[in-house]
Amino acid sequence: MVPTTIRHLFVEDMTIELHEPFGIAGGAQEQARNLLVTVELDDGTCGYGEAAPFAAFNGETPERARMALETARVIVEGADVREWRAIAAALAAQALVGSARCAIETAILDALLRRAALPLWAFFGGATTSLETDMTITTGSVEAATAAAHDILARGITTIKVKIGGGDLQLDLDRLRAIHAVAPFSPLILDGNGGYTADSALQLLALLHERGIRPVLFEQPVAGSDYSGLRQVSRWGGVRVAADESVTGVADVLALANERAMHVVNIKLMKCGIVEALDIAAVARSSGLGLMIGGMVESTLAMTVSACFAAGLGGFQFVDLDTPLFMVQMPLQGGMRYDGSQIRLDAITAGHGVVPLGSPGIRLE
């Protein structure tokens, strides 16, 4: 028996209620319908991962993620966690959906590092053990945006990210004006989730400029496949532009960098897994692009992994790791801690430090 061999892969539903629907331009998610993945090694060590599909973002559903995880069982069971990159390559070759790749790679690294008593932030490089996050105002009314801005400031968070692009430019403008009135000194990030054309995005920016509102970043103003529109907003918008839906792998970063279509890359482990995300970060840096870390509607498990990734590597100017704050009750313990706008990782001593309530292990299939 090799202690680091994966004996079992377990998959369990992990549905978490939200305080309110998490709305973006493409639709809203009423609950976090995520999946908890556990790998158990021959020596009994367990590692945990999370799949957080978000259909409104990229079409991934819990059903597709679960099917992908079951397909991967033949690759994972019997493999050695010390060969985590080889396992990741095998998963990528199967073209699994990103959330499934992320969950499995997370669980494997977590098990490996728990055995080694090494925290995940140190594994990624140990550049720092803290980050400063923004908080998101989801799509909705002017009144809801105003109330959310007050709540964010009361939490001690200053940078505000606003979901826009639902199809009503005037509503977006009114919401942004209301938020700015509540928090005039807060850095403002706009997130279109591909809901604009280049012309309408530039029109919104011009209207904001007339009113003295200058966002620090405009994330994915146009559709993911609209490289020309992304380049147009980057060139003429007078604001830094981040690519999110446009980037699902290294090839996308290279193509967009060559076209000078963006200034910043939003890296989400849930889109492509950890190994691909490491490559994206390296290529983005070598191309002179800024780095942003984000996520889907994730619990503290997946969000802690992203925080360890960004803190360990260092150099992430934009941090958007707030979705656990939208959740009513967390079926997990450990991992990162929020302190106002600060995310703290220094209490993590092995792996990502998150375990399901009632651990040591989950045994459901």
Secondary structure, DSSP 8 states (H G I E B T S, - for coil): --TTBEEEEEEEEEEEEEEEEEEETTEEEEEEEEEEEEEEETTS-EEEEEE---HHHHS--HHHHHHHHHHHHHHHTT-BGGGHHHHHHHHHHTT--HHHHHHHHHHHHHHHHHHHT-BHHHHTT-S-SEEE--EEE-S--HHHHHHHHHHHHHTT---EEEE--SS-HHHHHHHHHHHHHH-TTS-EEEE-TT-B-HHHHHHHHHHHHHTT---SEEE--B-TT-HHHHHHHHHHSSS-EEESTT-SSHHHHHHHHHTT--SEEEE-HHHH-HHHHHHHHHHHHHTT-EEEE--SS--HHHHHHHHHHHHHH--EEEE---GGGGBS--SEE-S-EEETTEEE-TT--SBT--EETT-S-----
